[in-house]
Amino acid sequence: MSDATASTFRNWMCVVCGFIYREADGLPEEGIAPGTRWEEVPDTWTCPDCGVTKDDFEMIELE
């Protein structure tokens, strides 16, 4: 459990359209730098595919 590197980045999926926000990748085209934690994404941010708010995202595990 000492693996506190990039593996600690999480992924968040839009429950409406399936868009996935990856903390490790960020969204540079939207001004969100790689490595930006979900908590640091502005509350005013909306899904780039369907326009819903962060409230409609859930954390998911990706392999």
C-alpha positions as CSV (number, residue, x, y, z in Angstrom):
1,M,0.0,0.0,0.0
2,S,3.0,2.3,-0.4
3,D,2.2,2.8,-4.1
4,A,1.4,6.6,-3.9
5,T,2.3,7.5,-7.4
6,A,0.3,7.9,-10.6
7,S,-1.8,4.9,-9.5
8,T,-3.5,7.1,-7.0
9,F,-5.1,9.1,-9.7
10,R,-8.8,8.4,-10.1
11,N,-11.2,8.4,-13.0
12,W,-14.7,9.9,-13.0
13,M,-17.5,8.9,-15.4
14,C,-20.5,10.9,-16.5
15,V,-23.5,8.8,-15.7
16,V,-25.5,10.5,-18.4
17,C,-23.2,10.0,-21.5
18,G,-20.3,7.9,-20.3
19,F,-17.6,10.6,-20.8
20,I,-14.6,9.8,-18.6
21,Y,-12.4,12.4,-16.8
22,R,-9.0,11.0,-16.0
23,E,-7.2,12.9,-13.2
24,A,-3.8,11.8,-14.7
25,D,-4.6,13.2,-18.1
26,G,-6.7,16.3,-17.1
27,L,-8.4,18.2,-20.0
28,P,-5.7,20.6,-21.3
29,E,-8.0,21.7,-24.1
30,E,-10.3,23.1,-21.4
31,G,-7.6,24.5,-19.2
32,I,-7.4,21.6,-16.8
33,A,-3.8,20.5,-16.4
34,P,-2.8,16.8,-16.3
35,G,-2.7,15.7,-12.7
36,T,-5.7,17.9,-11.6
37,R,-7.7,16.1,-8.9
38,W,-11.4,15.9,-9.3
39,E,-11.9,18.1,-6.2
40,E,-9.8,20.8,-7.9
41,V,-11.9,20.9,-11.1
42,P,-14.1,24.0,-10.9
43,D,-17.7,23.4,-9.7
44,T,-18.8,25.4,-12.8
45,W,-17.2,22.9,-15.1
46,T,-19.6,20.8,-17.3
47,C,-19.2,17.6,-19.2
48,P,-17.7,18.4,-22.6
49,D,-19.9,15.8,-24.3
50,C,-23.4,16.4,-22.8
51,G,-23.1,19.5,-20.6
52,V,-24.1,18.1,-17.2
53,T,-22.4,19.2,-14.0
54,K,-19.9,17.4,-11.8
55,D,-22.9,16.1,-9.7
56,D,-23.6,13.7,-12.5
57,F,-20.2,12.0,-12.3
58,E,-19.2,8.9,-10.3
59,M,-15.7,7.6,-9.5
60,I,-14.9,4.4,-11.4
61,E,-12.1,1.9,-11.5
62,L,-10.3,1.4,-14.8
63,E,-7.9,-1.3,-15.7
